Amino acid sequence: MNEELKKMDAAIGGYLLSKWLPHGSIRKIIFFIFVVFAISGFLSVPEWWHYLLLFFALTMSPRVIGSLACGLGKVTSFFQASKN
């Protein structure tokens, strides 16, 4: 039973982190506002805060955060394996 729960947890986590858009309508609206302002800023006069808006929009995406967490886990496991 314990193995089945682990597989179920992994499947649910993979499903939740596979979507590009955030969960919830308010988060989606904020995400699109950030993206629209960042793109309109890049098309007119690029400033440093347009990059910041795009960064904030990317941090709201579950898929981006899941990919970063997966990559960070692989890097830390590599260094822990070489340490031992």
N, CA, C and O atoms as a GROMACS GRO file, in nm:
protein
  336
    1MET      N    1   0.082  -0.120   0.000
    1MET     CA    2   0.000   0.000   0.000
    1MET      C    3   0.086   0.126   0.000
    1MET      O    4   0.051   0.226  -0.062
    2ASN      N    5   0.199   0.121   0.069
    2ASN     CA    6   0.286   0.236   0.078
    2ASN      C    7   0.345   0.272  -0.059
    2ASN      O    8   0.358   0.390  -0.092
    3GLU      N    9   0.381   0.172  -0.138
    3GLU     CA   10   0.434   0.196  -0.273
    3GLU      C   11   0.328   0.260  -0.362
    3GLU      O   12   0.359   0.349  -0.442
    4GLU      N   13   0.204   0.218  -0.349
    4GLU     CA   14   0.096   0.276  -0.429
    4GLU      C   15   0.074   0.422  -0.393
    4GLU      O   16   0.048   0.504  -0.481
    5LEU      N   17   0.085   0.456  -0.266
    5LEU     CA   18   0.070   0.596  -0.224
    5LEU      C   19   0.184   0.683  -0.278
    5LEU      O   20   0.161   0.797  -0.318
    6LYS      N   21   0.305   0.629  -0.279
    6LYS     CA   22   0.418   0.703  -0.335
    6LYS      C   23   0.400   0.728  -0.484
    6LYS      O   24   0.428   0.837  -0.533
    7LYS      N   25   0.351   0.626  -0.555
    7LYS     CA   26   0.326   0.642  -0.699
    7LYS      C   27   0.214   0.743  -0.723
    7LYS      O   28   0.220   0.822  -0.818
    8MET      N   29   0.111   0.739  -0.639
    8MET     CA   30   0.000   0.832  -0.651
    8MET      C   31   0.046   0.975  -0.624
    8MET      O   32   0.008   1.068  -0.696
    9ASP      N   33   0.129   0.994  -0.521
    9ASP     CA   34   0.181   1.127  -0.490
    9ASP      C   35   0.266   1.180  -0.606
    9ASP      O   36   0.255   1.298  -0.641
   10ALA      N   37   0.348   1.096  -0.665
   10ALA     CA   38   0.432   1.138  -0.777
   10ALA      C   39   0.346   1.173  -0.898
   10ALA      O   40   0.376   1.270  -0.969
   11ALA      N   41   0.241   1.096  -0.922
   11ALA     CA   42   0.153   1.125  -1.036
   11ALA      C   43   0.078   1.256  -1.016
   11ALA      O   44   0.064   1.335  -1.110
   12ILE      N   45   0.030   1.281  -0.896
   12ILE     CA   46  -0.042   1.406  -0.867
   12ILE      C   47   0.053   1.525  -0.877
   12ILE      O   48   0.017   1.628  -0.933
   13GLY      N   49   0.174   1.510  -0.823
   13GLY     CA   50   0.272   1.618  -0.832
   13GLY      C   51   0.311   1.647  -0.976
   13GLY      O   52   0.325   1.763  -1.015
   14GLY      N   53   0.328   1.542  -1.056
   14GLY     CA   54   0.360   1.561  -1.197
   14GLY      C   55   0.248   1.629  -1.272
   14GLY      O   56   0.273   1.712  -1.359
   15TYR      N   57   0.125   1.595  -1.240
   15TYR     CA   58   0.011   1.659  -1.305
   15TYR      C   59   0.001   1.806  -1.268
   15TYR      O   60  -0.022   1.891  -1.354
   16LEU      N   61   0.020   1.837  -1.140
   16LEU     CA   62   0.007   1.976  -1.095
   16LEU      C   63   0.119   2.065  -1.150
   16LEU      O   64   0.099   2.184  -1.172
   17LEU      N   65   0.237   2.007  -1.171
   17LEU     CA   66   0.351   2.086  -1.219
   17LEU      C   67   0.368   2.080  -1.371
   17LEU      O   68   0.468   2.128  -1.422
   18SER      N   69   0.273   2.023  -1.443
   18SER     CA   70   0.288   2.011  -1.588
   18SER      C   71   0.217   2.123  -1.664
   18SER      O   72   0.234   2.136  -1.785
   19LYS      N   73   0.139   2.202  -1.596
   19LYS     CA   74   0.065   2.309  -1.664
   19LYS      C   75   0.147   2.437  -1.670
   19LYS      O   76   0.219   2.471  -1.576
   20TRP      N   77   0.136   2.507  -1.783
   20TRP     CA   78   0.210   2.632  -1.800
   20TRP      C   79   0.144   2.748  -1.725
   20TRP      O   80   0.212   2.835  -1.671
   21LEU      N   81   0.011   2.750  -1.723
   21LEU     CA   82  -0.061   2.860  -1.660
   21LEU      C   83  -0.083   2.831  -1.511
   21LEU      O   84  -0.100   2.715  -1.472
   22PRO      N   85  -0.083   2.935  -1.430
   22PRO     CA   86  -0.106   2.915  -1.286
   22PRO      C   87  -0.248   2.864  -1.259
   22PRO      O   88  -0.336   2.875  -1.344
   23HIS      N   89  -0.267   2.810  -1.141
   23HIS     CA   90  -0.398   2.761  -1.099
   23HIS      C   91  -0.477   2.877  -1.041
   23HIS      O   92  -0.423   2.958  -0.965
   24GLY      N   93  -0.603   2.886  -1.075
   24GLY     CA   94  -0.689   2.991  -1.022
   24GLY      C   95  -0.702   3.107  -1.118
   24GLY      O   96  -0.606   3.144  -1.186
   25SER      N   97  -0.820   3.164  -1.121
   25SER     CA   98  -0.846   3.272  -1.218
   25SER      C   99  -0.774   3.402  -1.185
   25SER      O  100  -0.728   3.472  -1.275
   26ILE      N  101  -0.762   3.436  -1.058
   26ILE     CA  102  -0.692   3.559  -1.019
   26ILE      C  103  -0.544   3.549  -1.056
   26ILE      O  104  -0.486   3.645  -1.107
   27ARG      N  105  -0.484   3.434  -1.030
   27ARG     CA  106  -0.342   3.416  -1.065
   27ARG      C  107  -0.322   3.421  -1.216
   27ARG      O  108  -0.221   3.473  -1.263
   28LYS      N  109  -0.416   3.367  -1.291
   28LYS     CA  110  -0.404   3.373  -1.438
   28LYS      C  111  -0.414   3.517  -1.488
   28LYS      O  112  -0.342   3.556  -1.579
   29ILE      N  113  -0.503   3.595  -1.428
   29ILE     CA  114  -0.517   3.735  -1.468
   29ILE      C  115  -0.389   3.812  -1.438
   29ILE      O  116  -0.342   3.889  -1.522
   30ILE      N  117  -0.333   3.792  -1.319
   30ILE     CA  118  -0.208   3.859  -1.283
   30ILE      C  119  -0.095   3.815  -1.375
   30ILE      O  120  -0.013   3.897  -1.417
   31PHE      N  121  -0.090   3.686  -1.407
   31PHE     CA  122   0.011   3.633  -1.498
   31PHE      C  123   0.002   3.701  -1.635
   31PHE      O  124   0.104   3.745  -1.690
   32PHE      N  125  -0.118   3.710  -1.690
   32PHE     CA  126  -0.134   3.772  -1.821
   32PHE      C  127  -0.106   3.923  -1.817
   32PHE      O  128  -0.054   3.978  -1.915
   33ILE      N  129  -0.138   3.989  -1.708
   33ILE     CA  130  -0.105   4.132  -1.696
   33ILE      C  131   0.047   4.150  -1.698
   33ILE      O  132   0.097   4.238  -1.768
   34PHE      N  133   0.119   4.068  -1.623
   34PHE     CA  134   0.265   4.077  -1.624
   34PHE      C  135   0.321   4.053  -1.763
   34PHE      O  136   0.409   4.126  -1.809
   35VAL      N  137   0.270   3.951  -1.832
   35VAL     CA  138   0.320   3.917  -1.965
   35VAL      C  139   0.289   4.028  -2.065
   35VAL      O  140   0.374   4.064  -2.146
   36VAL      N  141   0.167   4.081  -2.060
   36VAL     CA  142   0.128   4.187  -2.155
   36VAL      C  143   0.213   4.312  -2.134
   36VAL      O  144   0.260   4.371  -2.231
   37PHE      N  145   0.231   4.354  -2.008
   37PHE     CA  146   0.313   4.472  -1.982
   37PHE      C  147   0.459   4.450  -2.019
   37PHE      O  148   0.525   4.541  -2.069
   38ALA      N  149   0.510   4.329  -1.996
   38ALA     CA  150   0.649   4.301  -2.032
   38ALA      C  151   0.667   4.303  -2.183
   38ALA      O  152   0.764   4.361  -2.233
   39ILE      N  153   0.576   4.241  -2.257
   39ILE     CA  154   0.589   4.238  -2.404
   39ILE      C  155   0.570   4.377  -2.462
   39ILE      O  156   0.644   4.417  -2.552
   40SER      N  157   0.472   4.452  -2.413
   40SER     CA  158   0.453   4.589  -2.464
   40SER      C  159   0.573   4.677  -2.432
   40SER      O  160   0.609   4.765  -2.510
   41GLY      N  161   0.635   4.654  -2.318
   41GLY     CA  162   0.756   4.728  -2.284
   41GLY      C  163   0.873   4.693  -2.373
   41GLY      O  164   0.950   4.780  -2.412
   42PHE      N  165   0.887   4.564  -2.405
   42PHE     CA  166   0.996   4.523  -2.494
   42PHE      C  167   0.978   4.578  -2.634
   42PHE      O  168   1.075   4.608  -2.703
   43LEU      N  169   0.853   4.592  -2.676
   43LEU     CA  170   0.827   4.643  -2.811
   43LEU      C  171   0.844   4.794  -2.820
   43LEU      O  172   0.874   4.846  -2.927
   44SER      N  173   0.826   4.864  -2.710
   44SER     CA  174   0.841   5.011  -2.714
   44SER      C  175   0.984   5.051  -2.674
   44SER      O  176   1.068   5.072  -2.761
   45VAL      N  177   1.010   5.063  -2.547
   45VAL     CA  178   1.144   5.099  -2.498
   45VAL      C  179   1.181   5.000  -2.388
   45VAL      O  180   1.127   5.009  -2.277
   46PRO      N  181   1.270   4.907  -2.416
   46PRO     CA  182   1.306   4.808  -2.313
   46PRO      C  183   1.376   4.872  -2.193
   46PRO      O  184   1.474   4.944  -2.208
   47GLU      N  185   1.324   4.846  -2.078
   47GLU     CA  186   1.381   4.893  -1.952
   47GLU      C  187   1.409   4.771  -1.865
   47GLU      O  188   1.366   4.660  -1.897
   48TRP      N  189   1.479   4.791  -1.755
   48TRP     CA  190   1.514   4.681  -1.667
   48TRP      C  191   1.392   4.620  -1.600
   48TRP      O  192   1.390   4.500  -1.572
   49TRP      N  193   1.289   4.700  -1.573
   49TRP     CA  194   1.173   4.647  -1.502
   49TRP      C  195   1.085   4.561  -1.591
   49TRP      O  196   1.001   4.486  -1.540
   50HIS      N  197   1.102   4.569  -1.724
   50HIS     CA  198   1.028   4.477  -1.812
   50HIS      C  199   1.080   4.335  -1.793
   50HIS      O  200   1.003   4.239  -1.796
   51TYR      N  201   1.211   4.322  -1.774
   51TYR     CA  202   1.268   4.191  -1.745
   51TYR      C  203   1.218   4.140  -1.610
   51TYR      O  204   1.193   4.021  -1.593
   52LEU      N  205   1.203   4.231  -1.515
   52LEU     CA  206   1.152   4.193  -1.384
   52LEU      C  207   1.007   4.144  -1.392
   52LEU      O  208   0.971   4.046  -1.326
   53LEU      N  209   0.926   4.210  -1.472
   53LEU     CA  210   0.787   4.165  -1.491
   53LEU      C  211   0.783   4.026  -1.554
   53LEU      O  212   0.704   3.941  -1.514
   54LEU      N  213   0.869   4.004  -1.652
   54LEU     CA  214   0.874   3.872  -1.716
   54LEU      C  215   0.923   3.766  -1.618
   54LEU      O  216   0.874   3.653  -1.620
   55PHE      N  217   1.018   3.801  -1.534
   55PHE     CA  218   1.065   3.709  -1.431
   55PHE      C  219   0.953   3.673  -1.335
   55PHE      O  220   0.936   3.555  -1.302
   56PHE      N  221   0.877   3.771  -1.289
   56PHE     CA  222   0.766   3.744  -1.199
   56PHE      C  223   0.660   3.657  -1.265
   56PHE      O  224   0.601   3.570  -1.201
   57ALA      N  225   0.635   3.682  -1.393
   57ALA     CA  226   0.538   3.599  -1.465
   57ALA      C  227   0.587   3.455  -1.474
   57ALA      O  228   0.508   3.361  -1.458
   58LEU      N  229   0.716   3.436  -1.499
   58LEU     CA  230   0.770   3.300  -1.507
   58LEU      C  231   0.766   3.228  -1.373
   58LEU      O  232   0.746   3.106  -1.369
   59THR      N  233   0.783   3.301  -1.264
   59THR     CA  234   0.779   3.236  -1.133
   59THR      C  235   0.637   3.195  -1.094
   59THR      O  236   0.618   3.120  -0.998
   60MET      N  237   0.537   3.244  -1.166
   60MET     CA  238   0.399   3.204  -1.138
   60MET      C  239   0.360   3.077  -1.213
   60MET      O  240   0.254   3.019  -1.185
   61SER      N  241   0.442   3.033  -1.307
   61SER     CA  242   0.412   2.915  -1.387
   61SER      C  243   0.454   2.788  -1.313
   61SER      O  244   0.572   2.774  -1.279
   62PRO      N  245   0.362   2.697  -1.287
   62PRO     CA  246   0.400   2.574  -1.217
   62PRO      C  247   0.500   2.490  -1.295
   62PRO      O  248   0.585   2.423  -1.235
   63ARG      N  249   0.493   2.492  -1.427
   63ARG     CA  250   0.584   2.410  -1.506
   63ARG      C  251   0.728   2.462  -1.498
   63ARG      O  252   0.821   2.382  -1.490
   64VAL      N  253   0.745   2.592  -1.499
   64VAL     CA  254   0.879   2.651  -1.487
   64VAL      C  255   0.937   2.619  -1.350
   64VAL      O  256   1.053   2.579  -1.339
   65ILE      N  257   0.859   2.638  -1.246
   65ILE     CA  258   0.907   2.610  -1.111
   65ILE      C  259   0.935   2.461  -1.092
   65ILE      O  260   1.033   2.425  -1.027
   66GLY      N  261   0.851   2.376  -1.148
   66GLY     CA  262   0.875   2.231  -1.140
   66GLY      C  263   1.002   2.191  -1.213
   66GLY      O  264   1.077   2.107  -1.164
   67SER      N  265   1.027   2.250  -1.328
   67SER     CA  266   1.150   2.220  -1.402
   67SER      C  267   1.273   2.269  -1.326
   67SER      O  268   1.374   2.200  -1.322
   68LEU      N  269   1.264   2.387  -1.267
   68LEU     CA  270   1.375   2.437  -1.187
   68LEU      C  271   1.401   2.348  -1.065
   68LEU      O  272   1.516   2.321  -1.031
   69ALA      N  273   1.295   2.304  -1.000
   69ALA     CA  274   1.311   2.218  -0.882
   69ALA      C  275   1.371   2.083  -0.922
   69ALA      O  276   1.455   2.029  -0.851
   70CYS      N  277   1.328   2.029  -1.035
   70CYS     CA  278   1.383   1.903  -1.083
   70CYS      C  279   1.531   1.917  -1.117
   70CYS      O  280   1.612   1.832  -1.080
   71GLY      N  281   1.566   2.024  -1.186
   71GLY     CA  282   1.706   2.049  -1.220
   71GLY      C  283   1.792   2.070  -1.096
   71GLY      O  284   1.904   2.020  -1.089
   72LEU      N  285   1.741   2.145  -1.000
   72LEU     CA  286   1.814   2.168  -0.876
   72LEU      C  287   1.833   2.038  -0.799
   72LEU      O  288   1.938   2.016  -0.738
   73GLY      N  289   1.732   1.951  -0.801
   73GLY     CA  290   1.745   1.821  -0.736
   73GLY      C  291   1.851   1.734  -0.801
   73GLY      O  292   1.925   1.663  -0.732
   74LYS      N  293   1.859   1.738  -0.934
   74LYS     CA  294   1.962   1.660  -1.003
   74LYS      C  295   2.101   1.714  -0.973
   74LYS      O  296   2.195   1.636  -0.955
   75VAL      N  297   2.115   1.846  -0.968
   75VAL     CA  298   2.246   1.905  -0.938
   75VAL      C  299   2.289   1.872  -0.796
   75VAL      O  300   2.404   1.834  -0.774
   76THR      N  301   2.198   1.884  -0.700
   76THR     CA  302   2.235   1.855  -0.562
   76THR      C  303   2.264   1.706  -0.542
   76THR      O  304   2.354   1.671  -0.466
   77SER      N  305   2.190   1.618  -0.610
   77SER     CA  306   2.219   1.475  -0.597
   77SER      C  307   2.353   1.440  -0.661
   77SER      O  308   2.422   1.351  -0.613
   78PHE      N  309   2.391   1.511  -0.769
   78PHE     CA  310   2.520   1.488  -0.831
   78PHE      C  311   2.633   1.526  -0.736
   78PHE      O  312   2.730   1.452  -0.724
   79PHE      N  313   2.621   1.641  -0.668
   79PHE     CA  314   2.724   1.684  -0.577
   79PHE      C  315   2.727   1.598  -0.450
   79PHE      O  316   2.834   1.578  -0.392
   80GLN      N  317   2.613   1.549  -0.407
   80GLN     CA  318   2.612   1.462  -0.290
   80GLN      C  319   2.672   1.326  -0.323
   80GLN      O  320   2.740   1.265  -0.239
   81ALA      N  321   2.648   1.277  -0.446
   81ALA     CA  322   2.706   1.148  -0.486
   81ALA      C  323   2.857   1.160  -0.502
   81ALA      O  324   2.930   1.068  -0.466
   82SER      N  325   2.905   1.272  -0.556
   82SER     CA  326   3.049   1.288  -0.572
   82SER      C  327   3.117   1.318  -0.438
   82SER      O  328   3.237   1.296  -0.424
   83LYS      N  329   3.043   1.367  -0.342
   83LYS     CA  330   3.097   1.397  -0.210
   83LYS      C  331   3.124   1.269  -0.132
   83LYS      O  332   3.221   1.261  -0.056
   84ASN      N  333   3.038   1.169  -0.151
   84ASN     CA  334   3.053   1.042  -0.079
   84ASN      C  335   3.153   0.960  -0.148
   84ASN      O  336   3.181   0.848  -0.104
   0.00000   0.00000   0.00000
